[in-house]
Structures are given as C-alpha cells and as structure tokens.
Amino acid sequence: MTTTDHDPGPARPVGPAVRTGPVLFAYDGSDVAGYAIRYAATQLAPGREALVLCVWQPADVGFTPISPQHFDAADATAVQKAAAEIAAHGARLADAAGFRAHSTTAEAAPTWKGIVTTATERQVGLIVIGAHRHTGLVGHLLGSVASDVVAHAPGSVLLVHQRESHGADVVR
C-alpha cells in the first residue's frame, strides 16, 4: 500500500475575513476591568497591539477614579483629564500583562456606543470587557454596557465576569 502526503497549503478562513486588528480593552478603572486585561493576556499571544479605552461623560462619569484627588463631575475638562488618567492606568496594566498598549478616551453616551464606535473606527480584532453583573431592579434600570457591546459590536467580544465571593473570574 502506498500513501502520499497532501499539503493543503496555508489555512484560509471560511466566510468573512478574520479580524486581526488590535485588542480594545473597555477599561473603567474597576477591579473586574483590570482582571479582564490580565485574563485576556492568558488567552492571546504576547506582544499584541492593544488600545485601552475609557469612555466618559460629564455629570454621569462612567468610570472609577484611581486618584484620590477630587474633580468636579460637571466640568468636562476635569472629567476628560480623569478619564485619560484611568485609560493610562489601564494601558500600564496591559503593558505589564504583555500587550503593546496605548490609551485613549471617548466622550459618549451611552457608554456602549463609545466602545462600539471606537472599535469600528480603529478596526479592532477583539473587544475585551468586564461585566459587573448588576441584577434585579438595579440591573434592569442601569442596563448592561457589556450586553449592549455584545449586541452591537462590529466583531468578537471577550466578556469577563466577576464572581461575587472570589473576585473576578471568567465564566462561560
């Protein structure tokens, strides 16, 4: 019996082209957002380009300040500056996790639109977002940035959940 090897050549994606752009981290300064960066580093090749985005809006800030310095939430310049600090902090986390990261901000309401618009404009290959798991009436009234991003994203989304008793963890 004679066998011959057949080299099919390089693998080609079936269907639409595979997105290979940068990873976009939706970063709000929360513990789960930081964990999402660290978790993504365990799943993606090191050295990948990353964009860390903090979406902001005056009055309803939309992120967790990392500096103890107080700022006026109604002052757009102060909020934008604080958002830039948050995004830079996230970029440092991403760099430490092995990404080639840079930071950016976007003024948008609702927050998910800022994430999706930035992802589209920057042609990202993957959005990584932490889910805060608001439940009950609060969850219904607040909605979910993560679920809206998943519903409207131009490509793939890695959704990282936070477990109640053990800190942040990825579920399903």
C-alpha positions in Angstrom: 0.0 0.0 0.0 1.4 3.4 -0.9 0.4 6.6 0.8 1.2 10.1 -0.2 1.0 13.2 1.9 -1.0 16.1 0.5 -0.1 19.6 1.6 -3.2 21.7 1.5 -1.2 24.9 1.8 -1.9 27.6 4.4 -5.2 27.5 6.2 -7.7 30.0 4.8 -10.6 31.3 6.8 -14.0 30.3 5.7 -16.5 33.1 5.3 -15.8 36.7 6.2 -12.1 37.7 6.7 -10.8 37.2 10.2 -10.1 40.4 12.1 -6.6 40.8 13.2 -6.5 44.4 14.4 -5.6 45.5 17.9 -7.4 44.4 21.0 -9.7 47.0 22.5 -9.9 46.9 26.3 -13.0 48.8 27.6 -11.5 50.0 30.9 -13.3 51.9 33.6 -10.8 51.5 36.4 -12.8 48.8 38.2 -11.3 45.6 39.6 -13.2 43.5 37.0 -11.8 45.6 34.2 -8.3 45.1 35.4 -8.9 41.4 35.7 -10.3 41.3 32.2 -6.9 42.7 30.9 -5.0 40.1 32.9 -7.3 37.2 31.8 -7.0 38.2 28.1 -3.2 38.0 28.4 -3.6 34.3 29.2 -5.7 33.7 26.1 -4.0 35.9 23.5 -0.5 35.9 22.0 2.0 38.1 23.8 3.0 41.3 22.1 -0.3 42.0 20.5 -1.2 45.6 20.0 -3.9 46.9 22.4 -5.9 50.0 22.8 -7.2 50.8 26.3 -10.3 52.9 26.2 -12.1 54.9 28.9 -15.4 56.3 27.9 -16.6 59.3 29.8 -19.3 61.9 30.0 -19.8 64.9 32.2 -22.0 64.5 35.3 -22.5 60.7 34.9 -18.8 60.0 34.8 -19.0 56.3 33.9 -15.6 55.2 35.5 -14.0 54.6 38.8 -11.4 57.3 39.7 -8.0 55.9 40.6 -6.6 59.1 42.1 -7.7 60.3 45.5 -7.8 63.9 44.0 -11.4 65.2 43.8 -12.7 66.5 40.5 -15.9 68.3 39.5 -18.1 65.8 37.6 -19.9 68.7 35.9 -16.6 70.1 34.5 -16.0 68.4 31.1 -12.3 69.2 31.1 -11.8 67.8 34.6 -13.7 64.6 33.7 -11.8 64.2 30.4 -8.5 64.5 32.3 -9.6 62.0 34.9 -10.7 59.6 32.1 -7.3 60.0 30.5 -5.6 59.0 33.8 -7.8 55.9 34.0 -7.1 54.9 30.4 -3.3 55.4 31.0 -3.5 53.3 34.2 -5.2 50.5 32.1 -2.5 50.8 29.4 0.1 50.2 32.1 -1.7 47.1 33.3 -1.9 45.9 29.7 1.8 46.6 29.1 2.6 44.6 32.3 0.4 41.8 31.0 2.4 41.5 27.8 0.5 43.7 25.4 1.8 46.7 23.4 -0.7 49.1 24.8 -1.7 52.7 24.4 -4.6 54.6 25.8 -7.4 56.7 24.6 -10.7 58.3 25.8 -14.0 58.9 24.2 -16.9 61.1 25.2 -20.1 59.2 24.6 -23.5 58.5 26.0 -24.4 55.8 26.4 -21.1 54.2 27.2 -21.5 51.2 24.9 -21.8 53.5 21.9 -18.4 55.0 22.7 -16.9 51.5 22.9 -18.5 50.2 19.7 -17.7 53.4 17.7 -14.1 53.3 18.8 -13.9 49.6 17.9 -15.3 50.3 14.5 -13.1 53.4 13.8 -9.9 51.6 14.9 -10.8 48.3 13.2 -10.1 46.3 16.3 -10.0 42.5 16.1 -11.4 41.9 19.6 -13.2 43.9 22.3 -12.5 42.8 25.9 -14.9 44.0 28.6 -15.6 43.1 32.2 -19.2 42.5 33.3 -20.3 43.9 36.6 -23.4 41.7 36.9 -25.9 44.2 38.1 -29.0 42.2 39.0 -32.6 42.8 39.9 -34.2 46.3 39.6 -30.8 48.0 39.6 -29.6 45.8 36.6 -32.9 46.5 34.8 -32.7 50.2 35.3 -29.0 50.6 34.6 -28.9 48.1 31.8 -25.7 46.4 30.9 -22.9 48.1 29.0 -21.4 44.6 28.4 -24.6 43.2 26.9 -25.1 46.2 24.7 -21.5 46.0 23.4 -22.0 42.3 22.6 -25.2 43.1 20.8 -23.8 46.0 18.7 -20.1 45.1 18.3 -18.6 45.0 14.8 -16.7 41.8 15.7 -15.8 39.4 18.5 -16.2 40.3 22.2 -14.4 38.5 25.2 -16.7 39.0 28.1 -15.2 38.6 31.6 -17.5 38.1 34.6 -16.9 38.9 38.2 -17.8 36.2 40.7 -19.4 37.5 43.9 -17.3 35.7 46.5 -13.9 35.1 44.8 -13.2 38.3 43.0 -13.2 38.4 39.2 -13.3 35.3 37.2 -14.3 34.2 33.7 -17.5 32.3 33.4 -18.6 30.6 30.2 
